[in-house]
């Protein structure tokens, strides 16, 4: 069962990105990519985008994603090519209902790509015949659109695409900001945001961030998202890092200080080996280039036949006399 997923380099990757994405990208037959084309739907700094793309790709490799499975989206032109074909299959009404467009669109100088990029995301998925799409909860709507477009395309033009299934993480998708535990920990926040744990932050910074995490005033450790969002967030981070159950873990604590110290230890046990491998890879840029080229070539070989099949189905290929 082929898996596929991507990470947009809209900021430096966070603990949530690791627990909810990188650590789950284990399928040796999967395709896992840096979705840098998706980072261009709003105004961006080209140099920062290039830096973040490289950093994200190196972290994916450092996380142990199988060789040949990692690539950069813009290196594989079939993604953009199929995206246009799917734009010709999608409806304005369904694209206008996408969360990102509803939240950010309709303003002066809104880029057309913000409206159409769900078609690119659908192309990302459908190109590889992916049956499982491991994504965070905020991406459910996009996978549903990919499913709808695949069903419609198959009905109108002939059986071409696999209809994918959504694959959710149990806990990692719920990791919240340490300073605002009602909001998601977001890589797009400022690099110095106090509630965000960045994967490449120094260990002392990570520990300090956790020890300063917002809790509440009653000092009762209990898993209760509605009444105790800060404490619940810490318990869920601990559970995601250790494989435990947050409600059961809560029974072992009588103070917030002890809980925070154990969360910091658990997070660093996860992050420090990743940082060491990242540092090792970063000393050999040529090796990184080679691994990404391997992933690019494999992605092209896997995606080109389905692009050609879609073109033939729509009357674009094999029409020359």
C-alpha positions in Angstrom: 0.0 0.0 0.0 1.8 3.1 -1.3 2.0 6.1 1.1 2.6 9.7 0.1 2.9 13.0 2.0 4.6 16.4 1.8 5.7 19.2 4.0 5.5 22.8 3.0 8.6 24.8 3.8 6.7 27.8 5.1 8.8 27.9 8.3 11.4 26.0 10.3 10.0 22.6 11.2 8.6 22.0 14.7 8.2 19.1 17.1 4.6 18.7 15.8 6.0 18.3 12.3 8.3 15.5 13.5 5.7 13.6 15.6 2.9 14.1 13.2 4.8 13.7 10.0 8.5 12.8 9.8 8.4 10.0 12.3 5.5 8.4 10.4 7.2 8.5 7.0 8.5 5.0 7.2 7.1 3.2 4.1 10.1 2.1 1.9 7.8 2.3 -1.1 6.4 5.7 -0.2 7.0 9.2 -1.7 7.8 12.0 0.7 8.6 15.4 -0.5 9.3 19.1 0.3 6.2 20.9 -1.1 8.0 24.1 -2.0 5.5 25.0 -4.8 2.8 25.2 -2.1 4.9 27.9 -0.3 4.4 30.3 -3.2 0.7 30.9 -2.8 1.4 34.1 -0.7 4.2 36.6 -0.8 7.6 35.1 0.0 11.3 35.8 0.1 13.0 33.6 -2.5 16.2 33.3 -0.6 14.4 32.2 2.6 12.3 29.7 0.6 15.4 28.2 -0.9 17.0 27.9 2.6 13.9 26.4 4.2 13.5 23.9 1.3 17.1 22.7 1.8 16.7 22.6 5.6 13.4 20.7 5.4 14.8 18.1 2.9 17.8 17.5 5.1 15.6 17.0 8.2 13.5 14.5 6.3 16.7 12.6 5.4 18.0 12.9 9.0 14.7 11.5 10.3 15.6 8.2 8.5 13.1 8.3 5.7 14.2 5.5 3.3 16.7 6.4 0.5 15.0 7.3 -2.7 11.8 8.3 -1.0 12.6 12.0 -0.4 12.5 14.6 -3.2 11.8 18.3 -3.8 8.4 19.0 -5.4 9.7 21.6 -7.9 12.3 19.1 -9.2 9.5 16.9 -10.5 7.6 18.8 -13.2 4.8 16.2 -13.5 3.3 17.7 -10.3 2.6 21.1 -12.0 1.6 19.5 -15.3 -1.1 17.3 -13.7 -2.2 20.2 -11.5 -3.4 22.1 -14.6 -5.3 19.1 -15.9 -7.0 18.8 -12.6 -7.9 22.5 -12.6 -9.8 21.7 -15.8 -11.7 19.0 -13.9 -12.4 21.0 -10.7 -15.2 23.4 -10.0 -15.0 27.0 -8.8 -17.5 26.3 -6.0 -15.6 23.5 -4.4 -12.3 25.4 -4.6 -13.9 28.5 -3.0 -14.9 26.4 0.0 -11.3 25.4 0.8 -10.3 26.6 4.3 -7.1 28.4 3.2 -8.9 30.4 0.5 -11.7 31.3 2.9 -9.3 32.5 5.5 -6.7 34.3 3.3 -8.4 34.9 -0.1 -10.6 37.7 -1.3 -8.2 40.4 -0.3 -6.3 42.9 -2.5 -3.5 41.2 -4.4 -4.6 37.7 -3.5 -2.7 35.3 -5.7 -4.5 33.0 -8.1 -2.4 30.1 -6.8 -4.1 30.4 -3.4 -7.3 29.5 -5.1 -6.0 26.8 -7.3 -3.3 25.1 -5.2 -5.7 22.4 -3.9 -5.5 21.1 -7.4 -1.8 20.9 -7.1 -2.2 19.1 -3.8 -4.6 16.6 -5.5 -2.0 16.1 -8.3 0.7 15.4 -5.6 -1.5 12.6 -4.3 -2.9 11.2 -7.5 0.3 11.0 -9.5 1.7 8.1 -7.5 -1.4 6.0 -7.0 -1.1 6.6 -3.3 -3.6 4.6 -1.3 -2.7 6.1 2.1 -2.2 9.9 2.7 -0.8 10.5 6.2 -1.6 14.1 7.0 -2.5 16.4 9.9 -6.1 17.1 10.7 -6.0 20.5 9.0 -5.5 18.8 5.7 -8.5 16.5 5.7 -10.5 18.8 3.4 -7.7 18.7 0.7 -7.6 14.9 0.7 -11.4 14.8 0.4 -11.1 17.1 -2.6 -8.5 14.8 -4.1 -10.9 11.9 -3.7 -13.7 13.8 -5.3 -11.6 14.9 -8.3 -10.3 11.3 -8.8 -13.8 9.9 -8.8 -15.0 12.6 -11.2 -12.0 12.2 -13.5 -12.4 8.4 -13.6 -16.2 8.8 -14.3 -15.8 11.4 -17.1 -12.6 10.3 -18.8 -12.0 6.6 -17.8 -10.4 4.8 -15.0 -7.1 6.6 -14.4 -6.5 7.4 -10.7 -6.5 5.5 -7.4 -9.0 7.0 -5.0 -6.9 7.6 -1.8 -7.7 7.1 1.9 -7.0 9.6 4.6 -4.6 8.3 7.3 -4.6 10.3 10.6 -2.2 10.4 13.5 -3.7 9.7 16.9 -2.0 12.2 19.1 0.7 14.1 17.2 -1.8 16.1 15.2 -3.1 17.6 18.4 0.1 19.2 19.6 -0.5 22.8 20.5 1.5 25.9 21.1 3.1 26.0 24.5 2.2 29.7 25.0 -1.3 29.4 23.6 -2.5 25.8 24.1 -5.7 26.4 22.2 -3.8 26.9 19.0 -1.8 24.5 16.9 2.0 24.6 17.1 2.7 26.2 13.7 5.9 26.2 11.7 4.7 29.5 10.0 5.0 31.4 13.3 8.0 33.7 13.8 11.3 31.8 14.4 11.5 33.2 17.9 7.9 32.4 18.9 8.0 31.4 22.6 5.4 28.7 22.2 7.0 26.7 19.4 9.6 24.0 19.7 11.8 24.0 16.5 13.6 20.8 15.6 16.9 22.6 15.2 16.7 24.8 18.4 19.5 24.2 20.9 18.6 21.8 23.7 18.8 24.5 26.4 16.3 26.6 24.4 13.9 23.7 24.0 14.1 22.9 27.7 13.5 26.5 28.6 10.5 26.8 26.3 8.9 23.7 27.9 9.6 24.9 31.5 7.8 28.1 30.6 4.8 26.4 29.1 1.4 27.9 30.0 -0.6 25.7 32.5 -3.1 27.0 35.1 -3.2 28.0 38.8 -4.6 24.9 40.5 -1.6 22.6 40.1 -3.6 19.5 39.4 -2.3 17.3 36.7 -5.3 16.0 34.8 -6.0 15.2 31.1 -8.9 17.6 30.4 -8.6 19.5 27.1 -11.6 21.8 27.9 -10.7 22.8 31.4 -6.9 22.3 31.4 -5.6 22.9 27.8 -2.0 23.7 28.8 -1.6 20.6 31.0 -3.3 18.4 28.5 -1.0 19.6 25.8 2.1 18.7 27.9 0.6 15.3 28.6 -0.1 14.7 24.9 3.5 15.7 24.0 4.8 13.3 26.6 2.6 10.6 25.3 3.5 11.2 21.7 7.2 11.1 22.6 7.1 8.0 24.8 4.2 6.0 23.4 2.1 6.3 26.6 -1.5 7.2 27.2 -1.9 10.8 28.3 -4.7 10.1 30.8 -2.6 7.3 32.4 0.5 9.4 32.5 -1.3 12.1 34.4 -1.8 9.8 37.3 2.0 9.8 38.0 2.3 13.5 38.6 1.4 15.7 41.5 3.1 18.9 40.3 3.4 20.8 37.1 7.2 21.2 37.6 7.8 17.5 37.6 5.6 17.0 34.5 7.4 19.8 32.6 10.8 18.3 33.4 9.8 14.9 32.2 8.3 16.4 29.0 11.6 18.2 28.4 13.6 15.0 28.9 11.3 13.1 26.5 11.3 15.7 23.8 15.1 16.0 23.9 15.4 12.2 23.7 13.6 12.4 20.4 15.1 15.6 19.0 18.8 15.3 19.9 19.5 12.2 17.8 17.7 13.9 14.9 19.9 17.0 15.4 23.1 14.9 15.4 22.2 13.2 12.1 21.2 16.5 10.6 24.6 17.9 11.5 26.4 14.9 10.0 24.5 15.2 6.7 25.0 19.0 6.5 28.7 18.5 6.4 28.4 16.8 3.0 26.2 18.8 0.7 27.1 16.6 -2.2 25.7 13.5 -0.5 22.4 15.4 0.2 22.3 16.4 -3.5 22.8 12.8 -4.5 20.0 11.5 -2.2 17.6 14.1 -3.5 18.5 13.3 -7.1 17.8 9.7 -6.4 14.4 10.6 -5.0 13.7 12.9 -8.0 14.5 10.3 -10.5 12.4 7.7 -8.8 9.5 10.1 -8.5 9.7 11.0 -12.2 9.8 7.4 -13.2 6.7 6.6 -11.0 4.6 9.7 -11.9 5.2 10.1 -15.7 3.1 7.1 -16.8 0.1 8.3 -14.8 0.5 11.9 -16.2 0.6 10.4 -19.7 -2.4 8.3 -19.0 -4.4 11.4 -17.8 -3.3 13.3 -20.9 -4.4 10.5 -23.2 -7.7 10.2 -21.4 -8.4 14.0 -21.9 -7.4 13.9 -25.5 -4.0 15.6 -25.2 -1.6 12.8 -26.1 -1.4 10.7 -29.2 -3.4 13.2 -31.3 -0.7 14.1 -33.8 -1.3 12.7 -37.3 
